[in-house]
Amino acid sequence: MFSEYAPFTTKYFYHIVIAVISFVLFNKFFNWSYRRIAPKVDEKLFEDVQEEPALPKDLKHIPYRYIRLPEKEMLSRASEFYQIAAARRTLRYFSANPVPKEVIREIIRAAGTAPSGAHTEPWSFVVVSNQTMKSKIRSIVEQEEEINYRKRMGVKWTVDLSPLRTNWIKEYLTIAPYLILVFKQTYGTLPNGKKKIHYYHEMSVSIACGILITAIQYAGLVTLTSTPLNCGPAIRSLLGRPANEKLVLLLPVGYPAKDATVPDLQRKPLSEILTEIY
Ligand SMILES: Cc1cc2nc3c(=O)[nH]c(=O)nc-3n(C[C@H](O)[C@H](O)[C@H](O)COP(=O)(O)O)c2cc1C
């Protein structure tokens, strides 16, 4: 009689039983192997150190969802990514054409996925499209860069840079539709108001910057990686950033100017940058 109402269940009864048992066993095994991999939190450690931890003591650990790619696809994706990365160039001539701000937000969201020391995420990104603000930033940079080129950098540095044909005039800072300013947070604040240590903040932010620059390239835009020497404090104060933040990079972002040129630089071959030990 049951089979009349559930013919499928009856026909595949044993298959369903096997599937349920397999599922239960798989779950049991997974939990066991997970416990084996992830050691338990050392309660004593928390008692000894009276500090509030940066991450919750009872932080949940969840299964990592992973889809393994066939080797052929892996290689093809790695090569495809190389082509995208290799096409990136530092642009010094920008078009004023507007870029949708959603694109910029997504690019920064990608940068914010970077790994960071003890998951402290020690970065802040400031996006400027306001023309007055861009002019003020340009004025700070040009003023400092003129001193850099004339005095601070010295002969060797300016000679090394001269083939790139750069100087202290930074037109792109007012032409590019966006300026992204990346700040590193040298420390943070715990919920109890105390200082939170930002381990490896320099390295963490540098990794985020690498992702940011690559995301700009992947989105079909261009940028100029710049670290304006001696401009940090003035720009930080102009943008009203807190004292724990230091300017790391200033990136104009947009489309290249129609007649843009780039220096004909060659990159080191793989054989020169890679040592393989098998
Ligand atoms: C940390 C850093 C700082 C840089 N600062 C400047 C800069 O102030 N002005 C500039 O025109 N280019 C700057 N560049 C860009 C380099 O000159 C450029 O990356 C290099 O010439 C290689 O060219 P490519 O980026 O087109 O491969 C900087 C690059 C890096 C990584």
The ligand as an ORCA input file, in Angstrom:
! r2SCAN-3c Opt
* xyz 0 1
  C      56.811     51.220     -4.504
  C      56.757     51.868     -5.859
  C      56.814     53.238     -5.962
  C      56.738     53.847     -7.190
  N      56.728     55.215     -7.266
  C      56.577     55.812     -8.453
  C      56.474     57.222     -8.529
  O      56.522     57.934     -7.529
  N      56.323     57.784     -9.750
  C      56.249     57.036    -10.896
  O      56.096     57.604    -11.972
  N      56.333     55.686    -10.849
  C      56.476     55.053     -9.664
  N      56.516     53.688     -9.592
  C      56.333     52.894    -10.807
  C      57.640     52.264    -11.303
  O      58.459     53.228    -11.885
  C      57.241     51.167    -12.320
  O      56.536     50.156    -11.649
  C      58.470     50.548    -12.986
  O      59.109     51.498    -13.775
  C      58.089     49.332    -13.844
  O      57.149     49.669    -14.830
  P      55.754     48.923    -14.968
  O      54.993     49.150    -13.688
  O      55.090     49.539    -16.165
  O      56.031     47.455    -15.152
  C      56.608     53.055     -8.366
  C      56.548     51.670     -8.241
  C      56.615     51.085     -7.012
  C      56.492     49.580     -6.892
*
